[in-house]
Amino acid sequence: MLKPNIEITQDAEISKVSIEARSEKELKDILKGLGNKYPGFDVEEALKSAKWQKEYLDEPLHFQNTIGCKDVFRAVCNAQSTSLSIKEVARQLSIIYSLI
């Protein structure tokens, strides 16, 4: 879920609010906003009646990440060609990252 899901439905004189939030803080922020928009809305009562549930993924996560840029690649190649120690490679990489 990238964004919280908020659904407000109205039946005659009753409004029902359904919220799917990623965290308790996010839920509190949403409820405070609803409290400001609807003066009769009780934020504390809504927090008490919240139903918490955890959902697990059906399949594994897959992601790809690129670290650094051409300068980092050059530093690693330079370190390999001159047979520098691992500590020296790490030092060079930290210098390059501090410049990015």
ChimeraX attribute file (.defattr): number of C-alpha atoms within 10 A of each C-alpha:
attribute: neighborCount
match mode: 1-to-1
recipient: residues
	/A:1	7
	/A:2	6
	/A:3	9
	/A:4	14
	/A:5	11
	/A:6	11
	/A:7	10
	/A:8	9
	/A:9	10
	/A:10	9
	/A:11	7
	/A:12	6
	/A:13	5
	/A:14	8
	/A:15	9
	/A:16	9
	/A:17	13
	/A:18	11
	/A:19	14
	/A:20	15
	/A:21	19
	/A:22	14
	/A:23	10
	/A:24	12
	/A:25	10
	/A:26	14
	/A:27	18
	/A:28	16
	/A:29	13
	/A:30	17
	/A:31	20
	/A:32	16
	/A:33	12
	/A:34	16
	/A:35	15
	/A:36	12
	/A:37	10
	/A:38	10
	/A:39	8
	/A:40	9
	/A:41	14
	/A:42	13
	/A:43	17
	/A:44	12
	/A:45	9
	/A:46	14
	/A:47	13
	/A:48	8
	/A:49	8
	/A:50	12
	/A:51	8
	/A:52	9
	/A:53	5
	/A:54	5
	/A:55	5
	/A:56	6
	/A:57	6
	/A:58	6
	/A:59	6
	/A:60	7
	/A:61	6
	/A:62	5
	/A:63	5
	/A:64	5
	/A:65	5
	/A:66	5
	/A:67	8
	/A:68	12
	/A:69	11
	/A:70	8
	/A:71	13
	/A:72	17
	/A:73	13
	/A:74	11
	/A:75	16
	/A:76	17
	/A:77	13
	/A:78	13
	/A:79	17
	/A:80	13
	/A:81	9
	/A:82	9
	/A:83	11
	/A:84	12
	/A:85	11
	/A:86	11
	/A:87	9
	/A:88	12
	/A:89	18
	/A:90	14
	/A:91	12
	/A:92	15
	/A:93	18
	/A:94	12
	/A:95	12
	/A:96	15
	/A:97	14
	/A:98	7
	/A:99	7
	/A:100	8
